[in-house]
Amino acid sequence: MCEAPSTVSKDTYSVAAAQSQLPRLIREAEKGRPIAIRRRDQTVAYILSQERLEAIIETMEILANPAARKAIANHRAGKTRFLPLSALDER
């Protein structure tokens, strides 16, 4: 799949620049900033913090669950009724 050329942000580095700055880029990623790596004007990789990657995986797992997708759709359609947490104590 070919990516359309886009404006290069300050969080995008060429492969060579990323290699020479890898320790600093890892620290930036750990702070929550995704770092894009480009080769010939195409993004080929990202550096992400462990926390961010785990959040992405968790989101994918939720969206892979049909019951979760239905609950999300119901919420978006205004069909979800929320109760206060104190309602759990009444059980």
Secondary structure, 3 states (H helix, E strand, C coil): CCCCCCCCCCCEEEHHHHHHCHHHHHHHHHCCCCEEEEECCEEEEEECCHHHHHHHHHHHHHHCCHHHHHHHHHHHCCCCCCCCCHHHHCC
